[in-house]
Amino acid sequence: MRVSLQRRPAAADRLEQLTPYPFTVLGWSVDDIATTVAGLTANGVVFERFEGVEQDELGVWRSPGGARVAWFKDPDGNTLSLTQFRADYPRRHERR
């Protein structure tokens, strides 16, 4: 997966005010969350830590169903996520 974080637009191109939502607004499914998180971290992305949520050293949470999830913010403060589903989890195009 390739994610490119761009510089913020010039002041004339920005909204006057943006209030980010308090939940994940966009997420990506990845095959290897540890490698993806490590690569993004090496490029300056900071992953979120949440009080009361058990996360590993990379900031990855394991859901009760086995999916692994990590969150980060875009330059405007919106929460984005990466999810690695269990190997036996059917992909969207495989679901009936």
SERO-4910 file (N, C-alpha, C, O; in steps of 0.05 Angstrom, whole numbers):
BEGIN
 pado doro    nc1    nc2    nc3   cac1   cac2   cac3    cc1    cc2    cc3    oc1    oc2    oc3
  Met    A     17    -23      0      0      0      0     18     25      0     38     25     14
  Arg    A     10     44    -15     25     69    -16      7     92     -8    -15     96    -19
  Val    A     15    106     13     -1    129     22     18    153     20     40    153     29
  Ser    A      8    174      8     24    198      5     10    221     20    -13    228     15
  Leu    A     25    232     39     15    254     54     25    280     41     49    284     40
  Gln    A      7    296     31     14    320     17     16    344     36      4    343     58
  Arg    A     30    364     28     30    389     43      2    401     42    -13    396     23
  Arg    A     -4    415     63    -31    428     64    -33    449     42    -12    461     35
  Pro    A    -56    454     31    -60    474     10    -54    502     21    -55    506     45
  Ala    A    -49    520      3    -44    548     11    -69    558     26    -91    548     22
  Ala    A    -65    578     43    -86    589     59   -111    597     42   -133    593     52
  Ala    A   -107    607     19   -129    615      2   -146    591     -7   -169    594    -14
  Asp    A   -134    567     -7   -149    543    -16   -162    528      6   -176    508      1
  Arg    A   -158    536     31   -168    521     54   -195    532     63   -203    555     57
  Leu    A   -210    515     77   -235    523     89   -229    542    112   -207    541    124
  Glu    A   -248    559    119   -244    576    142   -241    560    168   -223    566    184
  Gln    A   -258    540    171   -256    524    195   -265    495    188   -284    491    173
  Leu    A   -251    476    199   -258    448    195   -258    435    223   -239    436    238
  Thr    A   -280    422    229   -282    408    254   -282    378    247   -301    367    236
  Pro    A   -259    365    253   -257    336    247   -278    320    263   -285    327    286
  Tyr    A   -288    299    251   -307    281    265   -292    266    287   -268    261    284
  Pro    A   -305    258    308   -292    243    330   -291    213    326   -288    198    345
  Phe    A   -292    204    301   -291    176    295   -275    172    268   -269    192    255
  Thr    A   -269    148    261   -255    141    237   -271    150    213   -294    141    210
  Val    A   -259    166    195   -273    175    171   -266    159    146   -281    159    126
  Leu    A   -243    145    147   -234    130    123   -214    109    133   -198    114    150
  Gly    A   -216     86    121   -198     64    129   -189     47    105   -203     47     85
  Trp    A   -167     34    108   -156     17     88   -151    -11     99   -144    -14    122
  Ser    A   -156    -31     83   -150    -58     90   -122    -64     80   -115    -59     57
  Val    A   -105    -75     97    -77    -81     90    -71   -110     95    -84   -122    113
  Asp    A    -52   -121     81    -45   -149     85    -26   -153    108    -27   -174    121
  Asp    A     -9   -134    114     11   -136    136     12   -110    151     26    -92    144
  Ile    A     -4   -108    172     -6    -83    187     20    -74    200     26    -51    201
  Ala    A     35    -93    210     60    -86    224     80    -73    204     92    -53    211
  Thr    A     83    -84    181    100    -73    160     90    -46    151    106    -27    147
  Thr    A     64    -43    147     52    -18    138     56      4    159     63     26    152
  Val    A     50     -3    184     53     17    205     82     25    208     88     49    211
  Ala    A    100      6    208    128     12    210    138     31    187    153     49    192
  Gly    A    129     25    163    136     42    140    125     70    142    139     89    136
  Leu    A    100     72    150     88     99    153    102    114    176    106    138    174
  Thr    A    107    100    198    121    113    221    148    123    213    156    145    221
  Ala    A    163    108    197    189    116    187    187    141    170    207    156    166
  Asn    A    163    146    159    159    170    142    145    192    157    134    211    144
  Gly    A    144    190    183    134    212    199    105    211    208     96    229    222
  Val    A     91    189    201     63    187    210     63    178    240     78    160    248
  Val    A     47    191    256     45    185    284     18    170    289     -3    180    282
  Phe    A     20    146    300     -4    131    305    -15    138    332     -1    143    352
  Glu    A    -42    137    334    -57    145    357    -56    124    379    -55    100    373
  Arg    A    -56    133    404    -59    115    427    -84    124    442    -89    148    445
  Phe    A   -100    105    450   -125    111    464   -125     99    492   -119     75    495
  Glu    A   -131    115    511   -133    106    539   -154     85    541   -176     88    530
  Gly    A   -148     63    555   -166     41    559   -167     21    536   -182      1    538
  Val    A   -152     26    515   -151      7    492   -123     -6    492   -103      8    491
  Glu    A   -123    -32    494    -98    -47    495    -85    -48    467    -96    -61    449
  Gln    A    -63    -33    463    -49    -32    437    -21    -42    441     -9    -39    462
  Asp    A    -10    -54    420     18    -64    421     38    -41    418     30    -17    417
  Glu    A     63    -47    416     84    -27    414     82     -9    389     93     13    389
  Leu    A     68    -19    369     64     -3    344     39     14    345     34     31    328
  Gly    A     22     10    366     -3     24    368    -26      8    355    -47     20    350
  Val    A    -22    -18    351    -42    -35    338    -59    -48    359    -49    -60    378
  Trp    A    -85    -47    355   -105    -60    373   -115    -85    359   -120    -85    335
  Arg    A   -118   -106    375   -130   -131    364   -159   -133    373   -164   -133    397
  Ser    A   -177   -134    354   -206   -135    361   -213   -162    371   -198   -181    367
  Pro    A   -236   -165    384   -245   -191    394   -247   -212    371   -244   -236    375
  Gly    A   -253   -202    347   -256   -220    324   -229   -227    310   -229   -243    292
  Gly    A   -208   -215    320   -181   -221    309   -170   -201    290   -146   -203    282
  Ala    A   -186   -182    281   -175   -161    263   -155   -144    279   -159   -140    303
  Arg    A   -135   -133    265   -116   -115    278   -120    -88    265   -120    -85    241
  Val    A   -121    -67    282   -128    -40    273   -109    -20    285   -101    -22    309
  Ala    A   -101      0    269    -85     22    278    -97     48    267   -107     48    244
  Trp    A    -95     70    282   -107     95    274    -86    117    273    -66    117    288
  Phe    A    -90    135    254    -73    159    252    -90    182    242   -112    178    233
  Lys    A    -79    206    243    -94    229    234    -82    241    209    -58    240    204
  Asp    A   -100    252    192    -90    266    168    -83    294    177    -87    302    200
  Pro    A    -71    310    159    -63    337    167    -85    355    178    -79    375    192
  Asp    A   -110    349    172   -132    365    182   -144    354    208   -162    366    219
  Gly    A   -133    332    218   -142    321    244   -163    300    242   -173    290    262
  Asn    A   -170    292    217   -189    270    213   -175    243    221   -152    239    214
  Thr    A   -190    225    233   -179    199    241   -182    180    218   -204    176    206
  Leu    A   -160    167    211   -159    147    189   -150    121    202   -138    121    223
  Ser    A   -155     99    189   -147     73    201   -136     54    180   -141     56    156
  Leu    A   -121     35    190   -111     12    175   -122    -13    189   -122    -14    214
  Thr    A   -131    -33    174   -141    -57    186   -130    -81    172   -130    -83    147
  Gln    A   -119   -100    187   -111   -126    176   -131   -146    187   -132   -152    211
  Phe    A   -147   -157    169   -167   -177    177   -154   -204    180   -132   -209    169
  Arg    A   -167   -222    194   -156   -249    197   -154   -262    170   -169   -255    152
  Ala    A   -136   -280    167   -131   -294    141   -157   -309    132   -161   -311    108
  Asp    A   -173   -318    150   -197   -333    143   -221   -316    139   -243   -326    135
  Tyr    A   -218   -289    141   -240   -270    138   -245   -267    108   -227   -260     94
  Pro    A   -270   -271     99   -275   -268     70   -273   -239     61   -284   -221     74
  Arg    A   -259   -235     40   -257   -208     28   -284   -199     18   -301   -216     11
  Arg    A   -289   -173     16   -314   -162      8   -324   -175    -18   -348   -183    -20
  His    A   -307   -178    -38   -316   -189    -64   -322   -219    -62   -333   -230    -81
  Glu    A   -314   -232    -40   -319   -260    -36   -344   -266    -20   -353   -289    -19
  Arg    A   -355   -245     -7   -378   -249     10   -403   -255     -7   -405   -246    -30
  Arg    A   -422   -269      4   -446   -275    -11   -469   -260      1   -492   -263     -9
***
